[in-house]
């Protein structure tokens, strides 16, 4: 029996544009919520995520929160507000960094933020890219956030874009 099909993570779905604007279905409109606790890491993650969304022809809004634990509630508040304004988000990207310290606070922040994001994604059928880094030290964070290295911000946006395309395909909407 054949195993699961492997898909290259570099294959970002594109959403066609025309000279007069976006053709076909609406381009993806994505919410990015970033935790600014580690400023330099946050800058790199955001650069990677916005670059991936722009490359796919999408648009985005950015909300800033203090830390990773605040990301899930900010996503829910923004999703509800966007629906009230009449322009719902197609997906979301969570960006932040949690560095292990001397106490158990790391496990709480990393585990609870991840669990809450998964709950939101599943309960709301929300395409979501989790770009919250969980690392042992600052050097690991820099390598993972850097767009010239691991580009985890771009990877999180790519994950959201892939899930948006999948959701649209499953619902019979061309992507």
Backbone as numpy.savetxt, mean C-alpha at the origin, in Angstrom:
# Nx Ny Nz CAx CAy CAz Cx Cy Cz
0.69 -33.34 -9.92 -0.16 -32.17 -9.92 0.73 -30.94 -9.92
0.38 -29.97 -10.72 1.17 -28.75 -10.84 0.98 -27.86 -9.61
2.03 -27.16 -9.26 1.99 -26.23 -8.14 1.40 -24.90 -8.57
1.38 -23.95 -7.66 0.85 -22.63 -8.00 1.70 -21.95 -9.06
1.05 -21.19 -9.90 1.75 -20.45 -10.94 2.49 -19.29 -10.32
3.72 -19.11 -10.69 4.52 -18.00 -10.18 4.35 -16.80 -11.10
4.19 -15.63 -10.48 4.03 -14.40 -11.23 5.16 -13.47 -10.82
5.80 -12.87 -11.78 6.88 -11.94 -11.50 6.34 -10.73 -10.76
7.01 -10.35 -9.68 6.55 -9.20 -8.91 6.82 -7.88 -9.64
7.60 -7.94 -10.72 7.88 -6.71 -11.45 6.81 -6.39 -12.49
5.83 -7.26 -12.64 4.80 -7.02 -13.65 3.64 -6.22 -13.04
3.78 -4.92 -13.05 2.76 -4.03 -12.53 1.67 -3.86 -13.57
0.40 -4.04 -13.20 -0.66 -3.83 -14.17 -0.69 -2.37 -14.61
-1.02 -2.15 -15.85 -1.13 -0.76 -16.32 -2.59 -0.45 -16.58
-2.92 0.80 -16.45 -4.28 1.26 -16.68 -4.18 2.30 -17.78
-4.75 1.98 -18.94 -4.54 2.78 -20.15 -5.00 4.22 -20.01
-4.26 5.10 -20.69 -4.65 6.50 -20.76 -4.77 6.90 -22.22
-5.54 7.93 -22.46 -5.64 8.49 -23.80 -5.18 9.93 -23.75
-5.04 10.57 -24.90 -4.60 11.97 -24.91 -5.58 12.88 -24.18
-6.84 12.51 -24.20 -7.85 13.37 -23.56 -8.08 12.99 -22.10
-7.32 12.06 -21.60 -7.49 11.62 -20.21 -7.44 10.12 -20.14
-7.96 9.56 -19.08 -7.93 8.12 -18.91 -9.03 7.47 -19.73
-8.65 6.45 -20.48 -9.61 5.70 -21.29 -10.06 4.47 -20.54
-11.11 3.85 -21.01 -11.59 2.63 -20.36 -12.06 2.92 -18.95
-11.84 1.95 -18.06 -12.28 2.16 -16.68 -11.45 3.24 -16.01
-11.97 3.75 -14.94 -11.23 4.76 -14.19 -9.88 4.22 -13.76
-8.86 5.05 -13.80 -7.57 4.61 -13.28 -7.69 4.38 -11.77
-6.82 3.57 -11.20 -6.94 3.31 -9.77 -6.67 4.56 -8.95
-7.50 4.77 -7.96 -7.35 5.89 -7.02 -7.04 5.25 -5.67
-5.84 5.51 -5.16 -5.33 4.77 -4.01 -5.07 5.70 -2.83
-5.41 5.22 -1.67 -5.10 5.90 -0.42 -3.76 5.38 0.09
-2.87 6.29 0.40 -1.61 5.94 1.05 -1.65 6.53 2.45
-1.45 5.68 3.45 -1.33 6.17 4.83 0.08 5.83 5.29
0.82 6.88 5.64 2.21 6.70 6.05 2.42 7.13 7.49
3.19 6.33 8.22 3.62 6.69 9.56 4.96 7.39 9.45
5.09 8.55 10.06 6.30 9.38 9.93 7.27 9.22 11.10
7.11 8.18 11.91 7.95 8.03 13.09 9.44 8.01 12.73
9.79 7.34 11.65 11.16 7.34 11.14 11.15 8.13 9.82
11.45 9.41 9.89 11.30 10.34 8.76 12.00 9.88 7.48
13.28 9.54 7.56 14.04 9.16 6.37 13.48 7.89 5.72
13.12 6.94 6.55 12.53 5.69 6.04 11.18 5.99 5.40
10.38 6.82 6.05 9.07 7.19 5.52 9.20 7.87 4.16
10.19 8.75 4.02 10.40 9.43 2.74 10.67 8.42 1.62
11.56 7.46 1.88 11.90 6.47 0.86 10.72 5.56 0.53
9.99 5.12 1.56 8.82 4.27 1.32 7.79 5.01 0.47
7.54 6.28 0.79 6.56 7.06 0.04 7.01 7.29 -1.40
8.29 7.56 -1.60 8.81 7.74 -2.96 8.60 6.48 -3.79
8.88 5.33 -3.21 8.68 4.06 -3.92 7.22 3.81 -4.25
6.35 4.04 -3.27 4.92 3.78 -3.48 4.32 4.72 -4.52
4.61 6.01 -4.41 4.04 6.95 -5.37 4.59 6.72 -6.77
5.84 6.33 -6.86 6.43 6.03 -8.17 5.73 4.86 -8.85
5.42 3.81 -8.08 4.74 2.65 -8.65 3.32 2.99 -9.09
2.63 3.80 -8.29 1.25 4.17 -8.64 1.23 5.06 -9.88
2.14 6.02 -9.93 2.24 6.88 -11.12 2.57 6.06 -12.37
3.48 5.10 -12.23 3.87 4.27 -13.38 2.69 3.46 -13.90
1.76 3.13 -13.03 0.57 2.38 -13.43 -0.55 3.30 -13.92
-0.33 4.61 -13.92 -1.36 5.54 -14.37 -2.38 5.88 -13.33
-2.09 5.59 -12.07 -3.04 5.84 -11.00 -2.87 7.17 -10.32
-3.80 7.47 -9.44 -3.74 8.67 -8.62 -3.75 8.24 -7.16
-3.39 9.16 -6.29 -3.32 8.80 -4.88 -3.50 10.03 -4.00
-3.91 9.77 -2.77 -3.94 10.75 -1.71 -3.06 10.20 -0.60
-2.39 11.09 0.12 -1.50 10.67 1.20 -1.98 11.26 2.52
-2.14 10.40 3.50 -2.43 10.81 4.87 -1.23 10.44 5.73
-0.91 11.30 6.67 0.22 11.06 7.56 -0.28 10.85 8.98
0.26 9.82 9.62 -0.06 9.54 11.02 1.25 9.40 11.79
1.19 9.48 13.13 2.42 9.43 13.90 3.17 8.10 13.83
2.45 6.98 13.96 3.12 5.68 14.01 2.29 4.59 13.37
2.86 3.40 13.34 2.23 2.26 12.65 0.88 1.87 13.26
0.73 2.01 14.57 -0.54 1.62 15.19 -1.71 2.50 14.74
-1.42 3.69 14.29 -2.49 4.61 13.86 -2.92 4.38 12.41
-2.15 3.64 11.65 -2.44 3.45 10.23 -3.81 2.80 9.98
-4.13 1.66 10.62 -5.43 1.04 10.32 -6.64 1.93 10.57
-6.66 2.63 11.69 -7.84 3.48 11.96 -7.90 4.65 10.98
-6.74 5.19 10.57 -6.75 6.27 9.58 -7.29 5.76 8.25
-6.95 4.53 7.88 -7.47 3.96 6.63 -8.99 3.87 6.69
-9.52 3.35 7.76 -10.98 3.22 7.88 -11.66 4.58 7.83
-11.13 5.55 8.56 -11.72 6.90 8.54 -11.69 7.49 7.13
-10.57 7.33 6.44 -10.45 7.90 5.09 -11.34 7.17 4.09
-11.46 5.85 4.22 -12.35 5.10 3.32 -13.78 5.60 3.46
-14.24 5.75 4.69 -15.61 6.20 4.92 -15.82 7.63 4.43
-14.85 8.50 4.67 -14.97 9.89 4.22 -14.98 9.97 2.70
-14.18 9.15 2.03 -14.13 9.16 0.57 -15.46 8.72 -0.03
-16.09 7.73 0.56 -17.40 7.28 0.08 -18.42 8.40 0.24
-18.38 9.10 1.37 -19.30 10.22 1.60 -19.08 11.34 0.58
-17.84 11.53 0.14 -17.52 12.57 -0.86 -17.86 12.11 -2.28
-18.16 10.82 -2.45 -18.53 10.32 -3.76 -17.37 9.84 -4.62
-16.20 9.68 -4.07 -15.05 9.15 -4.83 -14.30 8.17 -3.95
-14.77 6.93 -3.95 -14.19 5.89 -3.12 -12.78 5.54 -3.61
-11.98 5.05 -2.70 -10.66 4.56 -3.05 -10.78 3.14 -3.59
-9.95 2.81 -4.58 -9.90 1.46 -5.13 -9.04 0.55 -4.27
-8.13 1.12 -3.52 -7.24 0.33 -2.68 -6.47 1.24 -1.74
-5.65 0.63 -0.93 -4.86 1.39 0.04 -3.47 0.81 0.17
-2.55 1.66 0.59 -1.18 1.25 0.86 -0.82 1.78 2.24
-0.32 0.89 3.09 0.12 1.25 4.44 1.64 1.28 4.44
2.22 2.39 4.89 3.67 2.55 4.92 4.13 2.96 6.32
5.15 2.29 6.80 5.69 2.63 8.10 6.86 1.73 8.43
7.37 1.88 9.63 8.51 1.09 10.05 8.45 0.85 11.55
8.71 -0.39 11.94 8.78 -0.75 13.35 10.14 -1.42 13.55
10.97 -0.82 14.41 12.30 -1.36 14.69 12.28 -2.01 16.06
12.80 -3.24 16.12 12.83 -3.96 17.40 13.66 -3.18 18.42
13.14 -3.09 19.61 13.85 -2.41 20.70 14.11 -3.38 21.84
14.24 -2.84 23.02 14.57 -3.66 24.19 13.35 -4.21 24.91
12.15 -3.78 24.52 10.94 -4.23 25.20 10.04 -4.99 24.22
8.92 -5.46 24.71 7.98 -6.20 23.87 7.08 -5.29 23.04
7.27 -3.99 23.13 6.44 -3.05 22.37 6.49 -3.35 20.87
7.63 -3.77 20.35 7.80 -4.13 18.95 6.76 -5.17 18.52
6.64 -6.24 19.30 5.70 -7.31 18.96 4.26 -6.81 18.93
3.93 -5.95 19.87 2.57 -5.40 19.92 2.30 -4.55 18.69
3.20 -3.62 18.40 2.98 -2.70 17.27 2.98 -3.47 15.95
3.97 -4.33 15.75 4.05 -5.08 14.49 2.85 -6.01 14.32
2.52 -6.76 15.36 1.43 -7.73 15.25 0.06 -7.09 15.14
-0.20 -6.10 15.97 -1.53 -5.49 15.97 -1.79 -4.64 14.73
-0.78 -3.94 14.23 -1.00 -3.16 13.01 -1.24 -4.10 11.83
-0.48 -5.18 11.76 -0.66 -6.14 10.67 -2.02 -6.84 10.76
-2.41 -7.24 11.95 -3.71 -7.90 12.13 -4.85 -6.97 11.75
-4.77 -5.73 12.18 -5.83 -4.77 11.86 -5.91 -4.51 10.36
-4.76 -4.41 9.70 -4.78 -4.21 8.24 -5.42 -5.40 7.54
-5.08 -6.61 7.97 -5.68 -7.80 7.36 -7.19 -7.83 7.61
-7.61 -7.48 8.81 -9.05 -7.43 9.11 -9.77 -6.46 8.19
-9.20 -5.27 8.01 -9.81 -4.26 7.14 -9.89 -4.77 5.71
-8.81 -5.33 5.23 -8.75 -5.82 3.85 -9.79 -6.90 3.60
-9.89 -7.85 4.50 -10.83 -8.97 4.32 -12.27 -8.51 4.53
-12.55 -7.78 5.59 -13.92 -7.37 5.88 -14.49 -6.44 4.83
-13.66 -5.60 4.25 -14.13 -4.61 3.28 -13.79 -4.99 1.84
-13.18 -6.16 1.63 -12.70 -6.57 0.30 -11.87 -5.44 -0.32
-10.97 -4.91 0.48 -10.14 -3.78 0.09 -8.77 -4.25 -0.38
-8.42 -3.99 -1.64 -7.05 -4.27 -2.08 -6.08 -3.42 -1.26
-5.17 -4.06 -0.57 -4.30 -3.34 0.36 -2.88 -3.87 0.26
-1.94 -2.96 0.14 -0.53 -3.31 0.16 0.06 -2.92 1.50
0.63 -3.88 2.20 1.20 -3.63 3.52 2.69 -3.36 3.38
3.07 -2.11 3.52 4.46 -1.70 3.45 4.98 -1.24 4.80
4.49 -1.85 5.86 5.03 -1.55 7.19 6.22 -2.49 7.42
7.39 -1.91 7.45 8.60 -2.69 7.67 8.69 -3.11 9.13
9.06 -4.35 9.35 9.33 -4.83 10.71 10.76 -5.35 10.69
11.66 -4.62 11.33 13.09 -4.88 11.19 13.78 -4.93 12.56
14.99 -5.45 12.53 15.80 -5.56 13.73 16.59 -4.29 14.03
16.92 -3.52 12.97 17.79 -2.35 13.18 17.59 -1.34 12.06
18.21 -0.17 12.23 18.06 0.92 11.26 18.62 0.55 9.89
19.71 -0.19 9.85 20.31 -0.56 8.56 19.36 -1.44 7.75
18.71 -2.40 8.38 17.72 -3.22 7.67 16.59 -2.35 7.13
16.18 -1.38 7.90 15.10 -0.48 7.46 15.54 0.31 6.24
16.75 0.86 6.26 17.24 1.66 5.12 17.30 0.83 3.85
17.82 -0.40 3.95 17.93 -1.27 2.77 16.55 -1.59 2.21
15.60 -1.90 3.07 14.26 -2.27 2.61 13.48 -1.09 2.05
13.70 0.09 2.58 12.97 1.27 2.13 13.55 1.90 0.87
14.85 1.78 0.68 15.53 2.44 -0.43 14.97 2.01 -1.79
14.63 3.00 -2.64 14.10 2.66 -3.96 15.18 2.04 -4.85
16.45 2.26 -4.53 17.53 1.67 -5.32 17.92 0.29 -4.78
17.28 -0.16 -3.71 17.59 -1.47 -3.15 16.33 -2.34 -3.15
15.71 -2.57 -2.01 14.56 -3.48 -1.96 13.24 -2.80 -2.32
13.13 -1.50 -2.18 11.94 -0.73 -2.57 10.63 -1.33 -2.07
10.55 -1.53 -0.77 9.34 -2.13 -0.21 8.12 -1.21 -0.31
8.31 0.09 -0.39 7.17 0.99 -0.63 6.58 0.74 -2.00
7.44 0.62 -3.01 6.98 0.28 -4.35 6.34 -1.09 -4.40
6.90 -2.03 -3.66 6.33 -3.37 -3.61 4.95 -3.40 -3.01
4.74 -2.59 -1.96 3.41 -2.52 -1.34 2.39 -1.92 -2.31
2.81 -0.88 -3.04 1.91 -0.28 -4.03 1.62 -1.27 -5.16
2.65 -1.99 -5.61 2.45 -3.01 -6.64 1.45 -4.07 -6.18
1.55 -4.48 -4.92 0.61 -5.47 -4.38 -0.82 -4.94 -4.42
-1.01 -3.69 -4.01 -2.34 -3.09 -4.05 -2.85 -3.00 -5.48
-1.98 -2.59 -6.41 -2.38 -2.50 -7.83 -2.77 -3.85 -8.39
-2.03 -4.88 -8.06 -2.39 -6.23 -8.51 -3.74 -6.66 -7.97
-3.99 -6.38 -6.70 -5.26 -6.77 -6.10 -6.42 -5.95 -6.67
-6.18 -4.69 -7.00 -7.21 -3.88 -7.66 -7.56 -4.50 -9.01
-6.53 -4.86 -9.77 -6.77 -5.48 -11.08 -7.52 -6.80 -10.93
-7.16 -7.59 -9.93 -7.86 -8.86 -9.69 -9.32 -8.61 -9.32
-9.56 -7.67 -8.43 -10.94 -7.37 -8.01 -11.77 -6.90 -9.20
-11.18 -6.05 -10.03 -11.92 -5.57 -11.20 -12.22 -6.72 -12.15
-11.25 -7.60 -12.35 -11.47 -8.74 -13.25 -12.56 -9.65 -12.70
-12.54 -9.93 -11.41 -13.54 -10.79 -10.79 -14.94 -10.18 -10.85
-15.00 -8.86 -10.83 -16.29 -8.16 -10.89 -16.69 -7.83 -12.34
-15.88 -8.27 -13.29 -16.21 -8.04 -14.69 -15.92 -6.66 -15.19
-15.01 -5.95 -14.53 -14.61 -4.61 -14.95 -13.24 -4.72 -15.56
-13.07 -4.20 -16.77 -11.76 -4.22 -17.42 -10.77 -3.40 -16.61
-9.54 -3.91 -16.52 -8.51 -3.17 -15.77 -7.47 -2.62 -16.71
